[in-house]
């Protein structure tokens, strides 16, 4: 059944033009009529973005189910049944520590001192908001809202999230490069013929679309002035945050916190692998974790659902675990850490 709008579309510009407050009008009409206040119901509309998000989630679930198709479920059940649960408990305990390290990193990026407790809660909130929104967008949105509530200007709040995320990316790249260059860990990626060319073309198309969209926005006068004005204000706030990073203490917290988080996540994954009877070196675990984190950050799937489980299983299998064991370790790790959620 279709619900007709209270205000026809043609009337809405006139209401905005005269500055009529509909909420105030509704309240005054209710008071004059002697009617009790009525709580408004939020409309849930089907939008292109919601349809796209649903399609992406369906694709992720299909990828996860396709991974199940190649597994023997009896073997998987046997792996879970025979797990060493004291190792599962120890790994689950270690899995709670990386969020504390991430909170220290965020404090390093913050332009003002904050208590550790709320910032630690922020990291936990981000891990669950990522279930509904792709990881980078979720982290930026929640960071901005949190720091605004702490009295930090919008531009500074955006800068804090960007600096924290960028420093984490730098740490991941440095870790990956160090492991590949100075250890016996190798990254064996076998691509089908033509895959590299297709990926290159896809990247070119994406970059071209972004450039065209940016030029279109800048070509429209009112939009250009609005974007320029807001960008100038945000950059001024962001620059004040960047100047504060000259402090050695803050830089140590920023990069040291991200480094500690990566090591703790890898240690947790190693603990879950050990629970199923396999020991992996820290270098292998770091390479697996970092590669999966980078992949999950690039793919716009909320929580990396399906993508992350498959990538973790692939990495653990390449490190020597049987497929059923690798999948069991990946699932238990994900349930305890929400690493890419």
N, C-alpha and C positions, 0 to 999 in steps of 0.2 A: 504494500500500500504506500502510495506516495504522499508525503507530508508537504503541504503547500507552505511557502515561506511567509513569515509574518509581515515582512516588508517586501514589496515587489522590487525587482532589480532596478527599474527605472526611477524608483523613489530614493534609492540609497545615496546617489550623488547629492541630491537636494538636502538630505538629512545631514550629510557631512558638511555641506556648504554653509548651513545656518548654525552649525555647531551644536546640534541637538544631542543631548545625552540620553540615550534610550534606557540605560539602567536607572537613571534618576527619574525619568518619566514613568517607568514601570513601578518604581517604588512609591511615587506620589499617587499614582492611580490606585494602587492597592490600599494606601492609607485612606484615600477619599472613599473608596468602596467598602472599607472595613474588612478587607480580605486578608488572611494571614499570608506572610511572605512565602513564595514558592521557590524552591531550589531549582535552578536551571539544570537541564540535562545536557551533557556535552554530546554533540553530534559526532558520530563516527562515519567519516566519508571514505569512499574508495577513491584513492588517488593513483596517479601513475607511479609515484614513488613507492606506495605500499604494494602495488602489483609487482613492481620490479624487485622489491625486497623479498616478497613471497616466492617469486620465481628463482631468485638466487638461493634462498633457503632450500627450495625443492631440489635444485641442482646439487647443493651440498649434501643433502640427505641421500640423493641418488648415488653420489660418489661414495658415501659411507657404506651404503647397501651393496654397491658393486664390490667394495673391498671385502665385505662379509661373504660374498658369493664365492670368492677364491679360498675361503677358510673352511676347515673342518670344525663345525661347531662342537662336536664331541671333544676334539683336541683342546679347543678353547676352554670348555667347561672343566676339563681335566687340569689344565694349567691353573685356573683360578682355584680349584679345589685343593691342589697340592702346593699352593703358594706358602712361603714361610711368613706367617702373619706378624712375627716379631719384626721382620724387616719392613713389612708394609707399614706397621705402626711407626717405626723409626723414620722411614722416608716421608710419611705423612706429617710428622712433626717438623722435619727439616723443610718441608714444602711451605710451611707458614712463615718462615723467616725472610724469603725474598721480598715480600711486601714491606717489611720493616726497612730493608735496605733501599727500596724504591722511595719510601717516605723520606729517608735521609737525603737522597738525591733531589727530591722535590724541594726540601728545605734549603738545599744549596742554591737552587734556582730562584727561590723566593726573595723579593726585595726587602722583606721585613721578617723579623723573627716570629715564629709560630710554635705552639706546643706540638710535640711529636704525635700525641694521641689522635687529634683530629686529622692530621695529614696521613697517618696510617689508615684511618677509617676511609679517607679519600681514595687510597689505593685499592682497598677492598671494594669500594663502590664502583670504581672504574672497571674492575674485573667483571662485575655483574651487569653493568650498563652495556658492556660490549656484547652481551647476548642479544641486544636489540639493535645496536648500531655498530657498523664496522669499526675496528679498533682505533684507528687514528682519529676519526671523527668523534668517537665517544670520549677518548682521552682529552681532546682539546675542549669539548663542550663542558664536561664535568669540571675540568681544571678551571676554566674561565668562571663558571658559576661559583665554585668554591672560593676562589680568591676575591671575586667581587664581594662576596658576603663577608670577607675579612677586611674590607675597606680598600682593596687594591683596585686602581682604575682599570677599565676594560682593556686598554692597550697593554698595560703591564701584565694583566692576567693572561692575555693571549701570548705575550712574550715568555712568561714563565712556563706555560705548557709547551711552547715551541722549543725553548732552550732545553727543557728536561727531555723531550722526545728526541731532539737532535743529538744530545750528548749520549743518550742510550744507543742511538744508531751508530755513532762514532765508535763507542765501546764495542759494539757487536762486530763492526767491520774490522777493527784492530784485532780483536780476539780471533776472528776467522782467519785473517791474514797471518797472524802469528802462528796459529796452529798448523796452517797449511805450509808455511815457509820453514818453520824451525822445529817441526816434529815429524814423526813418521805417519801422521794422520793424512789421509788422502780423501779427496772429494770426487767420487766416480759417478759422473752423470753421463748416461748413454742416451743421446738424443737421436730420434729417427732422422733419416735424410730429409733435408728441407725444413726441419723444425726451426733451426736458427734463423733462416730466411723469413719464415712466417712470423716469428716473434719480432724480428726487426721491422717488418712491415706493419705489424700491429702497433708497435711503439711509435712508429712514424705517424700513423693515423691518429693516435691519441694526442701526440704533441701538436699535430696540425689542428685538430679540433679545439684544443685548449687555446692555441694562438688565435684562431678565427673568432672564438667566443670573446677573448680579451679585446681584440680589435673592435668587434661589434659594440661592446660595452663602452669603449673609449670614444667611439665615433658618435654616440648619441650625447648631445650636449648636457642635458639635465643629469643623466646617469654619470657622465664623466665628472661633472662638478661634485656630485654627491660622493662618488668613489674617491676622488682626489682629496676632498675635505676630510672624510673619515680616515683615509689612509694616512694623511699627514698627522692627524691627531694620534692615531694608534702608533705610528712610528716614533713620535716624540715620547710617548709613554714607554715604548719598548726600549728606546735608547737609554732611558734612565735605568732600566733593569740591567742592560748589557754593561753599563759603566760599573755597576756594583760587582760584576764578576771578576774584577781585578783582584779581589780578595783571595789569597791562597787558601784560606779556610773554606770558603764557599766552593771554590773549584775542586778541592779535595772531596768535599761532601757530594758534589754533583757527579763527578766521574767515578769516585770511589764507591758511591752508593750503587751506581749502575753496574760497575764491575762485580761488586759483591752479590748483587741480585743474579747476574748471569751464572756465577760460580755456584750459588746456592740452588738455583733451578737445575743446573746440570747434576749437582750432587743428589738432589731429590730424584731425578730420573734414574741415576745410577742405583739408588737405593731400591727403587721399584724393580729394576732389571735384576738386582741381586736377590730380591724376594722370589723370583722365578728361577733362580739357580745360575745366573750368568753375571760375570763381573766385567765391567767395561772401564777403560781408562778415562781419566778426566778430560783428556784431549778429545777423544771420540765423542764423549757426552757434550762437550762444549760446541763442537762442530755441528752435531745433530740439532742441538737446541737453537743455536744461532741461525742456522739455515732455515729451520722451521719457522722461527720467529720472523725472519725477513720475508719468507713466503707468505705467512699469514697476514703480515702487514700490507703486502701488495694486493692481495686478493680481497675485493670488497664484500666479504661474507661475514655477517655478524658472528663474532666469536670464533671465526675460522672453522665453523662446524663442518665436519667431513674432510675438509682440506687438511687440517692439522693432524687429525687421527691418521689419515693416510700417509702424510709426510713423516710423522713419527714412526709409524710402522715400517715404512720404507727405510728410514735411517737406521733403525735398530736391526732390521733384517740384514742390511748391508754390513753392519758391525758384527754379524755372526749369530744373531738370535734366530731361531725358527719363526716362521711367520705367525703361528698361533701365539707363541710366547711374546713376540714383539707387540702384537696387537693387545694382548692382555696387559702388558706393561704400559703401553701408551694410554689405554683407557683408564687404568688405575691412577696413572700420573695426572691425567686431565681432570679426573674427578676430585683430586686432592689439591691441585694447584690453581685451576682456572688460568693456566699460564697464558693462553691466547684467547680467553673469554672476556 
